[in-house]
Every structure is written in C-alpha cells, then in structure tokens.
Amino acid sequence: MPDAVAALNPSDRLRRMFRDPLLLSILIILWALLALFIVYPLASLLIRTFTDEGRFSLAGVFGILADPMQRQALWNSLLLGTLVGLCGTALGFLFAYTAVRTNLSKGWVFFLDAAVILPLISPPFTTAIAMIFSFGPRGLITYDLLGLTSVSVYGLPSTLFSETITFFPIAYLTLKAILAGIDPTVEDMAFSLGSSRWRVFRTVTLPLTVPGIANAFLLLFAASLADFATPLILAGNSFPILPTQAYLQITGMFDLKGGAVLSFVLLVPAFAVFLLQRFWVSRKYYVTITGKAGAKTEIKSVRPWMRHLLLAVCLLISVSILYFYVLLFYASIVKAFGADFTITWKHYHVVFTEGLQAIRDTLIIAGIGMPLGGIYSVVMGYVVCKKDFVSRRTMEIVSMINYSLPGTIVGIAYLLVFNDPPLMLAGTAVIIIACYVFRYGPTGIRTTVAILQQIDPSIEEGSSSLGASSGTTFRRITLPLILPAFFAGLGVVFIRSMTAISATIFLISINWTLITVRILEKMTELELGVAAAFSILVVVIVFAVIGAISLFLRLFRQPGAPDMANILGG
Amino acid sequence: MGFSPETKKIPFSGGTGEALARIIAEKNNPRVDVLFGGPVETHIAGIKEGVFEPYKPPAYGEIAPRFKDPQGYWVGIADDPLVFMSNNKFLKEKGLKPPASWNDLLNPAYKGMIQMADARTSGTAVTRIFSILEVNGRDENKGFDYMKKLRQNVQVYTKSGGGGTIPVGLAQAGAGIFFIVDALKTRQEGYDVAISFPKEGIGTSVEAIALLKGAKNPAVGKKLIDWSSSPAMQNFYAQYKINFIPAHPTVKTEASLAEIIKGAKIFPIDEAWAGQNRKRIVARWIKEVLP
C-alpha cells in the first residue's frame, strides 16, 4: 500500500507525531471513531459468539455447525458466491471488452453504461420482484409467452440469475478501467509479429487483465455473500443461505445470540476474501501506460463480424435489464399488476402522502451522512496515505472492515452494542448515519488514496519548507487536489443511503425509517404498486444526484481521479 | 383523538415475530410504548420474556374472557380467523372447486402452487400449525404427517403471514392459508380470489394490544389501549374496510364480512396450550416440515 513517506523507525515516528499537535489530535479522533463504530461492535459480536454466560465457549459455533440446515446454508452461500463471481465476471468482461476494445461509437458505450448502471443504483428487491413477475408459474415470460406452467421460480437458478444481473456491473466497471488502460500498441506489436487475433487475445490481452478478473471475482463473491434482499425473495425454502438465516434467527426466533453466531460464520469467508483482495490481488496490477502514451493507433482487437456479435449479445442483455425496469414502472402505474391494468397515479399519491415521512427521513439521513462521509473519507485517506505515524497500516485496515463485511453482520453488531447503556444510540438517526459513513466511506478513502498517490510529494514539501504548518499545507495545497475524492465519498454515502437495506433493516425505528425499508414493508403489506412507485422514485433521485456529482467531478477533474462509474464499482 | 386505523403501522416489515424480536432486544430501553396488533401468540410469548406491563382498560370488564389476559397483560381488539384463499383462474383451469377440506389441499393439482407463511417469522403460520394439530385431535404425529404431505404442494413459505396473498392474486400460486383480513384485502385490491373454509374447522386468533414494561410514555400507551379496546375504535373496522371481527361485544361485524364467515366452522386456538408448546412445535416444524 501507499508508502508515500520514507519509513522512519518507530521511536522517530512517535516523536514526530507529538511535534505535530494537529495531526495528533486528528489521529486521536479518528481512532476514537474507529474504535467506537467498528472495533467495539465487532468485538461485541465476537464475544457474544464465543461466550456462554460469561465464559469462553465454542458451543455456539459448534451448535450451528452441527445443525445440518445451517451447514447447508453455509455451503449454499459459498456456492452461490462462487457462481455469481464466475458468471458476473464473465458477463462483466464481455461488456467491458465490447465497450472498450471494439471501437464502439460513443452513443453505444453510453447506452451500455446507462443500462449497466441501473441495477447498481436500484433499491433492493427490484430485480427479484421483476423475476417473479416474469418467470413465476404465471410469469409474463414463462407462462404468457412460452406457455409453461408449474415452473418454480424459487431456488438457486433464479437467485443466481438475479444476483448476477444486480452485481455484474461491478465487474464491468472494474474490468472496463483495466481493459481501457491496455495500450493498443501492445497488441499492435503482437499483430505485427504475425499473431492471429485470437492468439493476441489469449496471450496478450487476457493475461494483462488477469488481476482485474481476480479482483472482480472477489468483489462479486463478497457482494453475493452480503446480499440479503435477493435471496429473501427468491431463494425459497430449499436453498437457505446464511444472511437470511441470521436474519430469521434474530427476527423470527428472537435469538440474538444465534444470529451473532451465524454472522460470525459468515464473517470468516468475507474476511478471507477481503484479505486476499487486499494483500494479493491489489499488488498484481500491471501498468502498460508509461509516460507518454504512444501515437494513437486504432484498436484492432476484433474482426467486424465478431464486433457485431459481441454488441448483439450485450444489447440483448441490456434490453432485458431495461425490460425489468419498464415492468417495474408499469407496476407502479396500474391499479393492481396482473389483475387490473387500469392506469392510475394512486400509488404515487400514497408515496407522497403516507410515504412522505420515509422520504424526508431518508433525505435528512442522507443529507447529514453525505458531508460527514465526504469529510471522513478525505481526512482518513489523507492521513493513511500522506502521514507517517505509529499504527498507520492498522488504521487503514480497520477503516475498511465495515465495508468488507456483509451488512447483516454490521447491522447485528450495531444492534448488540448501541441498545444498552452507555451508548443508547439505537432508535436515533445517529446510528443509521454512522452505519452509512463507516460502511460506505471506504470507497471515498480509496479514491482519496488513489489521487494522492499521483500528486508529487515535492509540492507539499515546498509548502512546508516555506514555513506553512501541516494544516495550512493541507488546506491550501492538498484539499483542492482531493476535492474529487470528497465528492466521491459523499456521493457513495448518498446513493447507499437511498438503496441499502441489509444493515439498516436492524437499525430503523419508529422515529427514523427509510425508503428501502418502506419498500419491503409495502411488499409485505400487499401494496405492490406502492412498492414499485417508491422504487421508481429512488431510481430517479439517485440518477439525478449521480448526474450532479458527475458534473462536479468533471469540473474538478484531476489526473488519476476516477469518474462516477468507477466510484460505483468500488 | 388523533388516532386513525392507520396508526397501526409498526416500523417493522412483515411478521409480528419481528416486532417482538425487536421489543425483546430493546427490553432495557424500550423504543415503543405498545405492541399494537398481531396474533396474540406473539403477546403470550412476550409475557414469558417479561416485556409487558399489565394494564386493564375501562372496556376490560365488558369483553369476553377469550379476548383478555387474566392478569391484563394484553387485551384483544379483534378476532381474525384463518381462511383458504385460492385464485379463481387457477381453480377453473385445473377444474377444481375452492378447497373445502384440509385434505383438498393435498390434491396433486396443487403441486408447487401453495404459498403460506414460515413459522420462524410469522404468527399466521403458528396459528395455522395449531389449527392443523387441533383438527387432528392434538395428535402431533398425525398433524405433522399431514403437514409433511402438504409440504409437497408448497411452493414457498413466506416471511410474513400475508406474503403469499399477492402471488395467489396473480396466480403465481394457486392457493394459500391466510388470515381473513389479508385475504379480503387482496380481493379488495382487485384480485380475483375465492375465500373458503375447511369443513373440519380452522383456527382463529385474537389480535391483541399490550403495554410495554418501562414504556417511555405510559400515559399515551394506556390511552391508545383504552381507545383500541373501545367500540369507538372498533367501529372503524367497518368504515375503513378492515376485515376484522370486533372483539367488543357491542360492535357489530360488518355485514359482508359476517356473510362470508356465516356457516364456517371456526374455533379459537387454546392459547394456554399453544403458548406452552409453541417453541417445541415450531422447532419440530423447522426440523421436519421445512427442509
């Protein structure tokens, strides 16, 4: 990771820390926040898992592992994660390759981007509901179109399909950046040495993207492991998976301990993936851009017929994604989807009357969380990248924990510790905001680090040798440079406030509720039209905000700063 | 009073079980004052966990013993029987009549087409399971044999009691077992569904309200309980088309609802028996029926 500063021995570092009181106080605040909102809840979860009436005990874990259904759930979770990882990465690669290596016109790329981004910014359940509408025993496709009856929509295949559609955009965005970075001249060299296109793809292009592929696979595996909404609707009863089992254990059996144990079991593979990604994949990136890029040469990766084939496949998939959203919109404007297709605005009327509190709460929470998330990510990213101090690496890893863990775990851990004195935050907006800031801030942190690594340290050194304090240097020199990261941090916190559910479903209360939770509620209260209308509202708001942030990012664009698409991918 | 029937909203999605789980988790620092609604099994489970405070509203003396806890830990605000709900189009296609016996649901024509609630999260499911045990003369082995056979026809067990109603409305599922309040709401929403009752009988559950121990605003909570157990609130059922059977003896059941339940064999679940055995029976259901 970033070693922008020369290593000093620990005692020198300590001394330097004390010589800079501003840095020291920032470090103390950061560590206090990390301890409170990351370490303490997680430690409580572990303690709850491994103790029985105050004593160390493995009974809880063995109890779960002895239960064949929970073992099945663990196995299913891993299987699902692997399959989603494989299918999503393949699909993401196909899209990314088509988008950047086949000389598509700008219009086509924009269309692919727009279609692909929809699942990423949608509220939960969106694809799951559309799946049931389309592929159930009376689905529009299975029954009305193909005439099949008694098809089962519940189980592994539909969950896999739905999660792949929901998460493959992450792979797309990860791989697109890497494929776009491969200089066409590298391929040209191979062509001029007489290689066939297939051979170039196999021996040049593909090997260069291997680290990206591994990274995409791990990201998708983790996303699937953490996903709670899709399996809740689609997995059915014969395909139990861990996050929903943990949720049922807590909400149905009133068994917080059982839920804690189950989330611990889930924590092990999640953390393994995090470490793999952090220490193995992230070191293996190949850079083919060296100094000035060579003269612009045309990309010749594929023949025209191949290009048409690739584009056709991508279009087919994009259209099916769009179809899901058209269906959702349709469900929001008819009286009762499937029974009474009279056009009506009554569901939107409900959203803007009865649903107003949820909208207001969500916007308030997102509004407060946004700047906090932005500031947190910029300060944290700056400190771990540019400052040398004791515990720097530990701080960086700790700051990533809540991000890398499935939301169910974070939600349960927060529920465990913030419910009793001394910190009775449960039921307040603070706990929800904290959850978002520390869970989604890391995207901004990584963006900050990425930008800072590209800034020559001599600029800052110049400032301090002219007598500026570290505060002034930061404010006058560094801050303007990392503004894009600030927007990235706040953007992600905002989007997730509008769309996430897995952690916050445990944290809402009578005073503070969220649109996503209202969507789930409306679905269980049989008001599908209202749930659909809420979902459409979320998509519209998020699209608008993304548009605004992209605009800012373009205005303040720095070398190395990612555009909005990459931020969503992280 | 500012309360309308809409005040029923508890900030939880789906099952009452979830609401109780939250209340137990928040025991030391209750965030709500009352648990309003939900089948009484949930409230009885809560008494064992020590989360409720006895309170007898003015109407306490007027309502039947079935609708109140002897110590006043909860009072009933409505009666809510289970029903069979099936999709008319599905029935027509398969040439079936609305199911009129528990055994009708075992017909292979329903294979993979029945939805009902999951006993891990839903009070509806628990009432259903105790209904099945009751019609089997409380012979647990016989009851579970039936449930295992029924499992063959079940498409999915849903998280909340009403979770299967829209699928049945859309004919994604052919039939299901729901509380009448959910079933009739589906019909009111415009879905073409048939409501029927098994000739062997089916259970009904009391919808109850209870005051939380350590509630922050006990006065407000008590006021809500006073009002909910009074005819003033229960008269709203008919007005707002909430298909509950009022618990207060002076409030009349809405005419069309009374017509539907006329002649149906509906029996109350023995709450003492259900309360004592709930945990064990649900565990057995998870082990033997669910997989």
Interface residues (C-beta under 8 A of the other chain):
Chain A: M69 I132 F133 G136 P137 R138 G139 S150 S152 V153 Y154 L232 G236 N237 S238 L248 I250 T251 G252 M253 F254 L256 K335 A336 F337 G338 A339 D340 E354 L415 N419 D420 P421 M424 A426 G427 I505 I508 S509 I510 N511 T513 V517 L520 E521 M523 T524 E525 L526 E527 L528
Chain B: E6 I10 P11 F12 S13 G14 G15 G17 E18 L20 A21 R22 I24 A25 E26 N28 N29 R31 V32 A45 E49 K111 G112 M113 D118 R120 T121 S122 V154 Q155 V156 Y157 K159 S160 G162 G163 T165 I166 P167 G169 L170 A171 Q172 A173 D182 K185 T186 E189 G190 Y191 D192 I286 L290 P291
